[in-house]
């Protein structure tokens, strides 16, 4: 199973394994990773699962769809690596992916 490393704003790391087909957000929720609230349950209707994706993996995930980009536009401190973790589906290519949570979600 692919490994995902979640890094809280304070630097604390959580490494988990998740099956292919789940979202990065689902991995955080199932393993109680702080900093990803997922208030909308993964329907891309909020931005409480905002993460910064490590630049080594940005080209391995599909580009954000319009609905996701609309949500990111409202995120404080968004940058080029900002994504909603509910929209990143785990594949074998994402084994080792690192995502960081913003300070606002700590």
Backbone torsions as a table, in degrees:
resi	resn	phi	psi	omega
1	UNK	NA	142.6	178.1
2	UNK	-63.2	143.0	177.0
3	UNK	-98.6	140.1	177.7
4	UNK	-124.6	135.6	174.2
5	UNK	-111.3	120.9	176.0
6	UNK	-102.8	131.7	179.0
7	UNK	-120.4	116.9	177.2
8	UNK	-66.7	163.1	-179.8
9	UNK	-58.4	-30.7	-179.5
10	UNK	-81.3	-0.3	177.3
11	UNK	98.8	-10.1	-179.8
12	UNK	-67.3	130.9	-177.5
13	UNK	-103.4	146.5	174.3
14	UNK	-131.0	117.2	177.7
15	UNK	-110.4	126.2	-179.6
16	UNK	-132.4	163.0	172.2
17	UNK	-111.5	137.3	178.7
18	UNK	-136.5	145.4	177.8
19	UNK	-67.7	152.1	174.1
20	UNK	-58.0	141.4	176.3
21	UNK	103.5	-19.7	175.2
22	UNK	-84.4	164.3	176.2
23	UNK	-93.7	160.9	175.5
24	UNK	-58.3	-38.6	178.4
25	UNK	-62.2	-45.1	179.9
26	UNK	-60.3	-37.5	176.8
27	UNK	-61.3	-42.4	179.9
28	UNK	-65.6	-43.5	-178.5
29	UNK	-67.0	-45.5	-178.6
30	UNK	-63.2	-25.6	-177.8
31	UNK	-112.2	15.3	175.4
32	UNK	53.4	43.6	177.2
33	UNK	-76.6	120.0	179.7
34	UNK	-66.2	147.4	174.6
35	UNK	103.1	-8.0	174.1
36	UNK	-123.7	104.4	-176.3
37	UNK	-87.8	-37.1	179.1
38	UNK	56.1	51.5	-177.4
39	UNK	-56.8	-33.0	-177.9
40	UNK	-91.6	1.5	177.1
41	UNK	75.3	12.6	176.9
42	UNK	99.4	18.0	-178.1
43	UNK	-95.8	13.0	177.6
44	UNK	60.3	38.3	-178.8
45	UNK	-115.9	5.9	175.9
46	UNK	-149.4	-172.9	178.0
47	UNK	-132.5	29.3	-178.4
48	UNK	-81.7	6.9	174.2
49	UNK	-119.1	21.4	179.6
50	UNK	-59.3	134.5	175.1
51	UNK	-138.6	161.8	170.3
52	UNK	-103.8	120.0	-178.7
53	UNK	-86.9	132.0	177.0
54	UNK	-53.4	134.9	-174.2
55	UNK	-59.4	-24.6	178.3
56	UNK	-68.1	-14.7	-178.3
57	UNK	-111.9	-5.9	-177.6
58	UNK	-58.5	-35.9	-179.1
59	UNK	-82.9	-1.6	179.7
60	UNK	-99.9	-5.3	178.5
61	UNK	-114.1	148.1	178.6
62	UNK	-61.7	152.1	175.9
63	UNK	-60.7	152.3	177.9
64	UNK	-65.0	134.5	174.5
65	UNK	-74.0	167.8	-176.4
66	UNK	-57.2	-42.5	-178.5
67	UNK	-63.4	-39.0	177.5
68	UNK	-68.5	-44.1	-179.5
69	UNK	-61.6	-37.1	177.0
70	UNK	-59.8	-41.1	178.6
71	UNK	-68.5	-42.4	-179.7
72	UNK	-62.8	-32.7	178.9
73	UNK	-59.4	-22.9	179.8
74	UNK	-96.4	-2.0	-177.9
75	UNK	-78.6	133.6	174.7
76	UNK	-72.1	136.7	177.6
77	UNK	65.2	29.4	175.5
78	UNK	-68.4	148.8	174.2
79	UNK	-142.4	-171.6	-174.6
80	UNK	-64.3	-17.8	179.6
81	UNK	-98.5	3.6	-178.3
82	UNK	-71.1	131.7	175.5
83	UNK	-146.4	161.3	171.7
84	UNK	-93.5	123.0	-174.1
85	UNK	-66.5	-17.5	176.3
86	UNK	-71.4	-16.4	-176.8
87	UNK	-101.4	1.1	178.7
88	UNK	-104.3	108.6	-179.0
89	UNK	-90.0	131.9	-176.8
90	UNK	-70.6	129.1	173.7
91	UNK	-128.2	169.3	176.7
92	UNK	-62.4	-29.0	178.0
93	UNK	-65.5	-18.4	-178.4
94	UNK	-94.8	8.0	177.1
95	UNK	-56.7	123.1	-179.6
96	UNK	94.2	2.3	-178.7
97	UNK	-58.4	144.2	178.3
98	UNK	-120.9	128.6	175.0
99	UNK	-125.9	143.0	179.8
100	UNK	-116.7	140.6	178.2
101	UNK	-91.5	142.8	178.2
102	UNK	-73.0	159.3	-179.6
103	UNK	-57.8	-39.3	-177.4
104	UNK	-59.2	-24.8	-178.7
105	UNK	-98.5	16.0	-178.7
106	UNK	-85.0	NA	NA
